[in-house]
Amino acid sequence: MFNLKKHLMIGVAAAGIGLTAMSSFAQMPPPADGNGPAGRHAPTADQIAKFEQHRAKRQAQLHDKLKITAAQEGAWKTFTDKTTPVRPANPPARPSKDEWNKLTTPERLDRHLEMMKQMEARMTDRIAATKEFYAVLSPEQQKTFDQEFRKMEEHRFKHGRFGHEHGDDHGPKK
């Protein structure tokens, strides 16, 4: 009986500590810079430059691994040009929280759908460019391209959100 009471008290104490910690996060003030609920903001010029540098390095590595021939250089250039992310000089301003709250649910859903259509159009262009380039590659180069693309997917998606891994069971590795 004493052992059960002891375990029950430990459980209640742990739950209390956990709830206290969670409530402190729920009461965090909004960011001082006013850039949205999570403090997200547009990337700085330094961040963009660093990203571009990293992307150029990855492209050079892929170019070397694929052993692109002189005859394939045109296709490589077209592929990299079409798959390079385009950042608008003046991106459209995101609606403020007040503006967003004034929208009805159907209006919000329409905005989400429009965004998804834009994303789908960009993805369709990237897929077409990849297929065009892939058709120019030799079977050995295609195999290398497949391996490199698989590595990129694993790197990008294996951790998932918040560092959780996604496998067949969608749970942590055992």
PyRosetta script that sets phi, psi and omega in degrees:
from pyrosetta import init, pose_from_sequence

init()
pose = pose_from_sequence("MFNLKKHLMIGVAAAGIGLTAMSSFAQMPPPADGNGPAGRHAPTADQIAKFEQHRAKRQAQLHDKLKITAAQEGAWKTFTDKTTPVRPANPPARPSKDEWNKLTTPERLDRHLEMMKQMEARMTDRIAATKEFYAVLSPEQQKTFDQEFRKMEEHRFKHGRFGHEHGDDHGPKK")
pose.set_psi(1, -44.8)
pose.set_omega(1, -179.7)
pose.set_phi(2, -63.2)
pose.set_psi(2, -38.9)
pose.set_omega(2, -179.3)
pose.set_phi(3, -64.2)
pose.set_psi(3, -41.9)
pose.set_omega(3, 178.4)
pose.set_phi(4, -64.3)
pose.set_psi(4, -42.5)
pose.set_omega(4, 179.7)
pose.set_phi(5, -63.1)
pose.set_psi(5, -40.4)
pose.set_omega(5, 179.6)
pose.set_phi(6, -63.3)
pose.set_psi(6, -46.2)
pose.set_omega(6, 179.7)
pose.set_phi(7, -64.8)
pose.set_psi(7, -38.7)
pose.set_omega(7, 178.8)
pose.set_phi(8, -63.9)
pose.set_psi(8, -42.3)
pose.set_omega(8, 179.4)
pose.set_phi(9, -65.7)
pose.set_psi(9, -39.7)
pose.set_omega(9, 178.2)
pose.set_phi(10, -63.8)
pose.set_psi(10, -42.9)
pose.set_omega(10, 179.1)
pose.set_phi(11, -63.1)
pose.set_psi(11, -42.9)
pose.set_omega(11, 179.0)
pose.set_phi(12, -64.8)
pose.set_psi(12, -41.1)
pose.set_omega(12, 179.2)
pose.set_phi(13, -64.4)
pose.set_psi(13, -43.2)
pose.set_omega(13, 179.8)
pose.set_phi(14, -64.2)
pose.set_psi(14, -42.3)
pose.set_omega(14, 178.6)
pose.set_phi(15, -64.0)
pose.set_psi(15, -39.9)
pose.set_omega(15, 178.5)
pose.set_phi(16, -63.0)
pose.set_psi(16, -43.4)
pose.set_omega(16, 178.7)
pose.set_phi(17, -64.1)
pose.set_psi(17, -42.6)
pose.set_omega(17, 179.5)
pose.set_phi(18, -62.9)
pose.set_psi(18, -43.6)
pose.set_omega(18, 179.0)
pose.set_phi(19, -65.7)
pose.set_psi(19, -37.7)
pose.set_omega(19, 177.9)
pose.set_phi(20, -63.4)
pose.set_psi(20, -43.7)
pose.set_omega(20, 179.9)
pose.set_phi(21, -64.4)
pose.set_psi(21, -41.8)
pose.set_omega(21, -179.9)
pose.set_phi(22, -66.1)
pose.set_psi(22, -38.4)
pose.set_omega(22, -178.9)
pose.set_phi(23, -68.7)
pose.set_psi(23, -28.6)
pose.set_omega(23, 178.4)
pose.set_phi(24, -67.8)
pose.set_psi(24, -33.5)
pose.set_omega(24, 176.7)
pose.set_phi(25, -72.2)
pose.set_psi(25, -34.7)
pose.set_omega(25, -179.1)
pose.set_phi(26, -66.8)
pose.set_psi(26, -23.4)
pose.set_omega(26, -176.7)
pose.set_phi(27, -101.0)
pose.set_psi(27, 13.8)
pose.set_omega(27, -179.4)
pose.set_phi(28, -66.9)
pose.set_psi(28, 139.3)
pose.set_omega(28, 179.9)
pose.set_phi(29, -72.2)
pose.set_psi(29, 158.6)
pose.set_omega(29, 177.4)
pose.set_phi(30, -66.6)
pose.set_psi(30, 158.7)
pose.set_omega(30, -179.0)
pose.set_phi(31, -61.4)
pose.set_psi(31, 145.3)
pose.set_omega(31, -176.7)
pose.set_phi(32, -66.9)
pose.set_psi(32, -28.1)
pose.set_omega(32, -176.8)
pose.set_phi(33, -80.3)
pose.set_psi(33, -6.8)
pose.set_omega(33, 175.5)
pose.set_phi(34, 68.8)
pose.set_psi(34, 25.9)
pose.set_omega(34, -178.1)
pose.set_phi(35, -97.6)
pose.set_psi(35, 56.3)
pose.set_omega(35, 174.1)
pose.set_phi(36, 91.5)
pose.set_psi(36, 170.3)
pose.set_omega(36, -174.8)
pose.set_phi(37, -64.3)
pose.set_psi(37, -31.6)
pose.set_omega(37, -179.1)
pose.set_phi(38, -102.7)
pose.set_psi(38, 7.8)
pose.set_omega(38, -179.9)
pose.set_phi(39, 74.8)
pose.set_psi(39, 19.1)
pose.set_omega(39, 179.8)
pose.set_phi(40, -73.9)
pose.set_psi(40, 146.3)
pose.set_omega(40, 178.9)
pose.set_phi(41, -147.6)
pose.set_psi(41, 168.1)
pose.set_omega(41, 178.9)
pose.set_phi(42, -64.8)
pose.set_psi(42, 147.6)
pose.set_omega(42, 179.6)
pose.set_phi(43, -64.0)
pose.set_psi(43, 146.1)
pose.set_omega(43, 178.4)
pose.set_phi(44, -76.3)
pose.set_psi(44, 167.4)
pose.set_omega(44, 178.2)
pose.set_phi(45, -60.8)
pose.set_psi(45, -37.4)
pose.set_omega(45, 178.2)
pose.set_phi(46, -64.2)
pose.set_psi(46, -41.9)
pose.set_omega(46, 179.6)
pose.set_phi(47, -65.4)
pose.set_psi(47, -40.9)
pose.set_omega(47, 178.8)
pose.set_phi(48, -64.2)
pose.set_psi(48, -43.8)
pose.set_omega(48, 179.6)
pose.set_phi(49, -62.4)
pose.set_psi(49, -41.3)
pose.set_omega(49, 179.5)
pose.set_phi(50, -64.6)
pose.set_psi(50, -42.0)
pose.set_omega(50, 178.1)
pose.set_phi(51, -62.2)
pose.set_psi(51, -46.1)
pose.set_omega(51, -179.4)
pose.set_phi(52, -61.7)
pose.set_psi(52, -40.1)
pose.set_omega(52, 178.7)
pose.set_phi(53, -63.4)
pose.set_psi(53, -44.8)
pose.set_omega(53, -179.9)
pose.set_phi(54, -64.6)
pose.set_psi(54, -42.1)
pose.set_omega(54, 179.3)
pose.set_phi(55, -63.6)
pose.set_psi(55, -43.0)
pose.set_omega(55, 179.1)
pose.set_phi(56, -62.7)
pose.set_psi(56, -38.6)
pose.set_omega(56, 178.4)
pose.set_phi(57, -64.3)
pose.set_psi(57, -44.6)
pose.set_omega(57, 179.0)
pose.set_phi(58, -63.6)
pose.set_psi(58, -40.2)
pose.set_omega(58, 178.7)
pose.set_phi(59, -64.0)
pose.set_psi(59, -41.5)
pose.set_omega(59, 179.4)
pose.set_phi(60, -63.7)
pose.set_psi(60, -40.4)
pose.set_omega(60, 178.6)
pose.set_phi(61, -64.4)
pose.set_psi(61, -42.8)
pose.set_omega(61, 179.0)
pose.set_phi(62, -65.1)
pose.set_psi(62, -41.4)
pose.set_omega(62, 178.0)
pose.set_phi(63, -56.8)
pose.set_psi(63, -45.1)
pose.set_omega(63, -179.4)
pose.set_phi(64, -68.7)
pose.set_psi(64, -41.8)
pose.set_omega(64, -179.3)
pose.set_phi(65, -66.2)
pose.set_psi(65, -35.0)
pose.set_omega(65, 179.8)
pose.set_phi(66, -77.6)
pose.set_psi(66, -15.9)
pose.set_omega(66, -178.0)
pose.set_phi(67, 54.2)
pose.set_psi(67, 57.4)
pose.set_omega(67, -179.0)
pose.set_phi(68, -61.9)
pose.set_psi(68, 129.6)
pose.set_omega(68, 179.4)
pose.set_phi(69, -85.9)
pose.set_psi(69, 168.3)
pose.set_omega(69, 179.0)
pose.set_phi(70, -60.3)
pose.set_psi(70, -36.0)
pose.set_omega(70, 179.7)
pose.set_phi(71, -68.3)
pose.set_psi(71, -24.0)
pose.set_omega(71, -178.2)
pose.set_phi(72, -94.3)
pose.set_psi(72, -6.3)
pose.set_omega(72, -176.4)
pose.set_phi(73, -57.7)
pose.set_psi(73, -40.4)
pose.set_omega(73, 179.3)
pose.set_phi(74, -61.8)
pose.set_psi(74, -44.0)
pose.set_omega(74, 178.8)
pose.set_phi(75, -65.6)
pose.set_psi(75, -38.6)
pose.set_omega(75, 178.0)
pose.set_phi(76, -62.1)
pose.set_psi(76, -46.0)
pose.set_omega(76, -179.0)
pose.set_phi(77, -62.5)
pose.set_psi(77, -44.1)
pose.set_omega(77, 178.3)
pose.set_phi(78, -61.7)
pose.set_psi(78, -44.2)
pose.set_omega(78, 179.4)
pose.set_phi(79, -59.9)
pose.set_psi(79, -49.5)
pose.set_omega(79, -178.1)
pose.set_phi(80, -67.3)
pose.set_psi(80, -36.3)
pose.set_omega(80, 178.3)
pose.set_phi(81, -65.0)
pose.set_psi(81, -42.3)
pose.set_omega(81, -176.9)
pose.set_phi(82, -76.4)
pose.set_psi(82, -23.2)
pose.set_omega(82, -177.6)
pose.set_phi(83, -100.9)
pose.set_psi(83, -1.4)
pose.set_omega(83, 178.2)
pose.set_phi(84, -73.9)
pose.set_psi(84, 128.6)
pose.set_omega(84, 178.5)
pose.set_phi(85, -59.7)
pose.set_psi(85, 139.2)
pose.set_omega(85, 179.2)
pose.set_phi(86, -105.8)
pose.set_psi(86, 122.2)
pose.set_omega(86, 176.7)
pose.set_phi(87, -102.7)
pose.set_psi(87, 119.3)
pose.set_omega(87, 178.9)
pose.set_phi(88, -64.1)
pose.set_psi(88, 143.7)
pose.set_omega(88, 180.0)
pose.set_phi(89, -61.3)
pose.set_psi(89, -41.0)
pose.set_omega(89, 178.2)
pose.set_phi(90, -125.9)
pose.set_psi(90, 85.7)
pose.set_omega(90, -178.3)
pose.set_phi(91, -63.3)
pose.set_psi(91, 148.1)
pose.set_omega(91, 179.6)
pose.set_phi(92, -62.7)
pose.set_psi(92, 141.2)
pose.set_omega(92, -179.4)
pose.set_phi(93, -70.0)
pose.set_psi(93, 139.3)
pose.set_omega(93, 176.1)
pose.set_phi(94, -74.3)
pose.set_psi(94, 145.4)
pose.set_omega(94, 178.5)
pose.set_phi(95, -65.5)
pose.set_psi(95, 145.7)
pose.set_omega(95, 177.9)
pose.set_phi(96, -70.3)
pose.set_psi(96, 167.2)
pose.set_omega(96, -179.7)
pose.set_phi(97, -60.9)
pose.set_psi(97, -39.6)
pose.set_omega(97, 179.2)
pose.set_phi(98, -64.3)
pose.set_psi(98, -43.7)
pose.set_omega(98, 178.6)
pose.set_phi(99, -62.3)
pose.set_psi(99, -42.4)
pose.set_omega(99, -179.0)
pose.set_phi(100, -64.9)
pose.set_psi(100, -39.9)
pose.set_omega(100, -179.5)
pose.set_phi(101, -67.3)
pose.set_psi(101, -24.7)
pose.set_omega(101, 179.7)
pose.set_phi(102, -76.5)
pose.set_psi(102, -19.5)
pose.set_omega(102, -179.0)
pose.set_phi(103, -73.3)
pose.set_psi(103, 146.5)
pose.set_omega(103, 174.6)
pose.set_phi(104, -79.9)
pose.set_psi(104, 166.9)
pose.set_omega(104, 179.6)
pose.set_phi(105, -58.6)
pose.set_psi(105, -46.5)
pose.set_omega(105, 177.8)
pose.set_phi(106, -60.8)
pose.set_psi(106, -36.7)
pose.set_omega(106, 178.3)
pose.set_phi(107, -65.5)
pose.set_psi(107, -41.0)
pose.set_omega(107, 177.7)
pose.set_phi(108, -63.2)
pose.set_psi(108, -44.3)
pose.set_omega(108, 179.8)
pose.set_phi(109, -63.3)
pose.set_psi(109, -38.1)
pose.set_omega(109, 176.5)
pose.set_phi(110, -61.8)
pose.set_psi(110, -40.5)
pose.set_omega(110, 178.4)
pose.set_phi(111, -64.6)
pose.set_psi(111, -42.9)
pose.set_omega(111, 178.0)
pose.set_phi(112, -61.3)
pose.set_psi(112, -43.3)
pose.set_omega(112, -179.5)
pose.set_phi(113, -63.4)
pose.set_psi(113, -41.7)
pose.set_omega(113, 178.7)
pose.set_phi(114, -61.5)
pose.set_psi(114, -42.3)
pose.set_omega(114, 178.0)
pose.set_phi(115, -62.5)
pose.set_psi(115, -42.6)
pose.set_omega(115, -179.8)
pose.set_phi(116, -65.7)
pose.set_psi(116, -35.9)
pose.set_omega(116, 177.5)
pose.set_phi(117, -64.8)
pose.set_psi(117, -40.6)
pose.set_omega(117, 177.4)
pose.set_phi(118, -63.7)
pose.set_psi(118, -42.6)
pose.set_omega(118, 178.9)
pose.set_phi(119, -64.4)
pose.set_psi(119, -40.5)
pose.set_omega(119, 179.5)
pose.set_phi(120, -64.6)
pose.set_psi(120, -39.6)
pose.set_omega(120, 179.2)
pose.set_phi(121, -63.1)
pose.set_psi(121, -43.2)
pose.set_omega(121, 178.1)
pose.set_phi(122, -64.2)
pose.set_psi(122, -41.5)
pose.set_omega(122, -179.6)
pose.set_phi(123, -66.7)
pose.set_psi(123, -38.8)
pose.set_omega(123, 178.0)
pose.set_phi(124, -61.0)
pose.set_psi(124, -42.8)
pose.set_omega(124, 177.5)
pose.set_phi(125, -62.5)
pose.set_psi(125, -42.7)
pose.set_omega(125, -179.9)
pose.set_phi(126, -64.8)
pose.set_psi(126, -41.2)
pose.set_omega(126, 179.8)
pose.set_phi(127, -64.6)
pose.set_psi(127, -44.2)
pose.set_omega(127, 179.4)
pose.set_phi(128, -61.6)
pose.set_psi(128, -43.2)
pose.set_omega(128, 179.3)
pose.set_phi(129, -63.6)
pose.set_psi(129, -39.8)
pose.set_omega(129, 179.8)
pose.set_phi(130, -66.1)
pose.set_psi(130, -42.5)
pose.set_omega(130, 179.2)
pose.set_phi(131, -63.8)
pose.set_psi(131, -41.2)
pose.set_omega(131, 178.3)
pose.set_phi(132, -60.8)
pose.set_psi(132, -46.2)
pose.set_omega(132, -178.8)
pose.set_phi(133, -66.8)
pose.set_psi(133, -42.9)
pose.set_omega(133, -178.3)
pose.set_phi(134, -58.9)
pose.set_psi(134, -37.0)
pose.set_omega(134, -179.0)
pose.set_phi(135, -66.2)
pose.set_psi(135, -24.4)
pose.set_omega(135, -179.0)
pose.set_phi(136, -81.9)
pose.set_psi(136, -20.9)
pose.set_omega(136, -175.5)
pose.set_phi(137, -76.0)
pose.set_psi(137, 151.7)
pose.set_omega(137, 173.9)
pose.set_phi(138, -74.7)
pose.set_psi(138, 163.9)
pose.set_omega(138, 178.7)
pose.set_phi(139, -55.4)
pose.set_psi(139, -38.8)
pose.set_omega(139, 179.0)
pose.set_phi(140, -66.8)
pose.set_psi(140, -40.7)
pose.set_omega(140, 178.1)
pose.set_phi(141, -67.2)
pose.set_psi(141, -37.4)
pose.set_omega(141, 177.8)
pose.set_phi(142, -62.2)
pose.set_psi(142, -40.4)
pose.set_omega(142, 178.6)
pose.set_phi(143, -62.6)
pose.set_psi(143, -44.6)
pose.set_omega(143, 178.1)
pose.set_phi(144, -63.5)
pose.set_psi(144, -43.5)
pose.set_omega(144, 179.4)
pose.set_phi(145, -60.4)
pose.set_psi(145, -44.0)
pose.set_omega(145, 178.5)
pose.set_phi(146, -59.9)
pose.set_psi(146, -44.1)
pose.set_omega(146, 179.8)
pose.set_phi(147, -63.5)
pose.set_psi(147, -44.1)
pose.set_omega(147, -179.0)
pose.set_phi(148, -66.9)
pose.set_psi(148, -40.1)
pose.set_omega(148, 178.8)
pose.set_phi(149, -65.5)
pose.set_psi(149, -39.7)
pose.set_omega(149, 178.1)
pose.set_phi(150, -62.3)
pose.set_psi(150, -42.0)
pose.set_omega(150, 177.7)
pose.set_phi(151, -61.0)
pose.set_psi(151, -42.9)
pose.set_omega(151, 180.0)
pose.set_phi(152, -62.4)
pose.set_psi(152, -43.5)
pose.set_omega(152, 178.4)
pose.set_phi(153, -62.7)
pose.set_psi(153, -44.4)
pose.set_omega(153, -180.0)
pose.set_phi(154, -62.1)
pose.set_psi(154, -43.9)
pose.set_omega(154, 179.9)
pose.set_phi(155, -62.8)
pose.set_psi(155, -41.5)
pose.set_omega(155, -175.4)
pose.set_phi(156, -75.7)
pose.set_psi(156, -37.4)
pose.set_omega(156, -170.8)
pose.set_phi(157, -109.3)
pose.set_psi(157, -11.7)
pose.set_omega(157, -173.8)
pose.set_phi(158, -69.3)
pose.set_psi(158, -29.5)
pose.set_omega(158, -178.4)
pose.set_phi(159, -85.7)
pose.set_psi(159, -24.1)
pose.set_omega(159, 178.9)
pose.set_phi(160, 62.4)
pose.set_psi(160, -164.2)
pose.set_omega(160, 178.8)
pose.set_phi(161, -76.4)
pose.set_psi(161, 141.9)
pose.set_omega(161, 174.5)
pose.set_phi(162, 58.5)
pose.set_psi(162, 24.7)
pose.set_omega(162, 174.6)
pose.set_phi(163, 82.1)
pose.set_psi(163, 3.2)
pose.set_omega(163, 178.7)
pose.set_phi(164, -78.4)
pose.set_psi(164, 137.1)
pose.set_omega(164, -179.9)
pose.set_phi(165, -85.8)
pose.set_psi(165, 147.2)
pose.set_omega(165, 176.7)
pose.set_phi(166, -113.7)
pose.set_psi(166, 122.8)
pose.set_omega(166, 175.4)
pose.set_phi(167, -127.8)
pose.set_psi(167, -158.9)
pose.set_omega(167, 178.4)
pose.set_phi(168, -65.5)
pose.set_psi(168, -31.1)
pose.set_omega(168, -178.1)
pose.set_phi(169, -95.2)
pose.set_psi(169, -0.7)
pose.set_omega(169, 179.9)
pose.set_phi(170, 53.9)
pose.set_psi(170, 34.4)
pose.set_omega(170, 178.2)
pose.set_phi(171, -133.9)
pose.set_psi(171, 179.5)
pose.set_omega(171, 179.0)
pose.set_phi(172, -66.9)
pose.set_psi(172, 153.2)
pose.set_omega(172, 178.2)
pose.set_phi(173, -65.7)
pose.set_psi(173, 145.8)
pose.set_omega(173, -178.5)
pose.set_phi(174, -103.5)
pose.dump_pdb("model.pdb")
